[in-house]
Amino acid sequence: MRGDNVLIHNIAGRDAYDDGNSECNAPLPDYPPAHFAFEVKERRGDIRLAQEPSRRNGFAAVVLIRDSSGGQGRYHFRLSWDMRLTEPRGDERRPGPPGFSWNNTLSFHGVGRGVANMNGSEQRVENVNIDIDRGGRIIVTFHGPKRGRDLMFTGTLVGREEGHLRADVASEDGRMRGPMQISVGERENVNSITFQGGDGRDHMRLSWDRR
């Protein structure tokens, strides 16, 4: 499972298939999920978690099933994680603004598409992660399509109303500075983001929407 897609690779024997009862209330994030758990609900043969989501496997959960009995067997399992927290470790820790604390971080995630336009040059972005620590420091990371170049902003949360966040942010190189407006929904989903900023000479406009 990667994101909200379930892919089945048959090694031998009759092809396996999804019986149509799969449910997903949120896609697997493209960062190490906190408190990730694998729980088997129904089984006939052997089933185990072969790989947890990590940067090395593109943040996919890989489940291995081995069934040597004849006929059909049903396997039911659940993957769960804490959407409210991210706890990067080691080389998976993302950089943050000075003093940023990963302890008890509030995180939002969005699946969508957007465009950042700087002086007529466009950079397309897809999924977005937002991390906010207890001190109000914020990291907004837009991921490039097909593992392209990411676009990251860091700064300070300056306002929060029902479903809306306002932040003063700067691009990773510190050049593009300005206000960012963020709309969030239930279950820590990001709905839309807009940003306008510059350095007095160059100017950037960014617009992102959930898909």
Residue pairs with C-beta under 8 A, 6 or more apart in sequence:
1 7
1 28
1 60
1 61
1 63
1 79
2 28
2 58
2 59
2 60
2 61
3 27
3 28
3 30
3 111
4 24
4 26
4 27
4 28
4 111
6 18
6 22
8 15
8 16
8 17
8 18
10 16
13 67
16 65
19 74
21 76
25 187
26 83
26 109
26 187
26 188
26 189
27 109
27 111
28 53
28 59
28 60
28 61
28 79
28 81
29 53
29 59
29 81
29 83
29 86
29 107
29 109
29 129
30 58
30 59
30 127
30 129
30 143
31 59
31 86
31 88
31 92
31 94
31 129
32 53
32 54
32 55
32 59
32 86
32 87
32 88
32 89
32 92
33 53
33 59
33 81
33 82
33 86
34 81
34 82
34 84
34 85
34 86
34 87
35 80
35 81
35 82
35 85
36 52
36 53
36 61
36 79
36 80
36 81
37 78
37 79
37 80
37 81
38 49
38 61
38 63
38 77
38 78
38 79
39 77
39 78
39 79
39 80
40 47
40 75
40 76
40 77
41 76
41 77
41 78
42 74
42 75
42 76
43 73
43 75
43 76
44 67
44 69
44 73
44 74
44 75
45 65
45 66
45 67
45 68
45 69
45 73
46 64
46 65
46 66
46 67
47 63
47 64
47 65
47 66
47 75
47 77
48 63
48 64
49 61
49 62
49 63
49 64
50 62
50 63
50 64
51 57
51 60
51 61
51 62
52 61
53 59
53 60
53 61
54 92
55 91
55 92
61 79
63 77
65 75
67 73
67 75
83 107
83 109
83 187
83 188
84 106
84 107
84 188
85 104
85 105
85 107
86 102
86 105
86 107
86 131
87 102
87 105
88 94
88 102
93 102
94 131
94 139
94 141
94 152
95 152
95 154
96 102
96 131
96 133
96 137
96 139
96 154
97 137
97 138
97 139
97 154
97 155
97 156
99 135
99 137
100 133
100 135
100 137
100 139
100 154
101 133
101 134
101 135
101 137
102 131
102 133
103 133
103 134
104 133
104 134
105 131
105 132
105 133
106 131
106 132
106 133
106 188
107 129
107 130
107 131
107 132
107 188
108 129
108 130
108 132
108 182
108 184
108 188
108 189
108 190
109 127
109 128
109 129
109 130
109 188
109 189
109 190
110 127
110 128
110 130
110 189
110 190
110 191
110 193
110 208
110 210
111 126
111 127
111 210
111 211
112 126
112 127
112 128
112 190
112 208
112 209
112 210
112 211
113 124
113 125
113 126
113 208
113 209
113 211
114 124
114 125
114 126
114 128
114 142
114 193
114 206
114 207
114 208
114 209
115 122
115 123
115 124
115 125
115 206
115 207
116 122
116 123
116 125
116 142
116 151
116 195
116 204
116 205
116 206
117 123
117 204
117 205
117 206
118 176
118 202
118 203
118 204
118 205
119 202
119 203
123 144
123 149
123 151
124 144
124 145
124 148
125 142
125 143
125 144
125 145
125 151
125 208
126 142
126 143
126 144
126 145
127 142
127 143
128 140
128 141
128 142
128 143
128 190
128 193
128 208
129 139
129 140
129 141
129 143
130 138
130 139
130 140
130 141
130 165
130 182
130 190
131 138
131 139
132 138
132 139
132 157
136 156
136 157
136 158
137 154
137 155
137 156
137 157
138 154
138 155
138 156
138 157
138 167
138 169
139 152
139 153
139 154
140 152
140 153
140 154
140 167
140 169
140 180
140 182
140 193
141 150
141 151
141 152
141 153
142 150
142 151
142 152
142 206
142 208
143 150
144 150
144 151
151 171
151 172
151 206
152 171
152 172
153 169
153 170
153 171
153 172
153 176
153 180
153 195
154 169
154 170
154 172
155 167
155 168
155 169
155 170
155 180
156 167
156 168
156 169
157 165
157 166
157 167
158 166
158 167
158 168
159 165
159 166
160 166
163 183
163 184
163 185
163 191
164 181
164 182
164 183
164 184
165 181
165 182
165 183
165 184
166 179
166 180
166 181
166 182
167 179
167 180
167 182
168 177
168 178
168 179
168 180
169 177
169 178
169 179
169 180
169 195
169 197
170 176
170 177
170 197
171 177
171 197
171 204
175 199
175 202
176 197
176 198
176 199
176 202
176 204
177 197
177 198
177 199
178 195
178 196
178 197
178 198
178 204
179 195
179 196
179 197
180 193
180 194
180 195
181 193
181 194
181 195
182 190
182 192
182 193
183 190
183 191
183 192
183 193
184 190
184 191
185 191
189 210
190 208
190 210
191 209
191 210
192 207
192 208
192 209
192 210
193 206
193 207
193 208
194 206
194 207
194 208
195 204
195 205
195 206
196 203
196 204
196 205
196 206
197 203
197 204
198 204
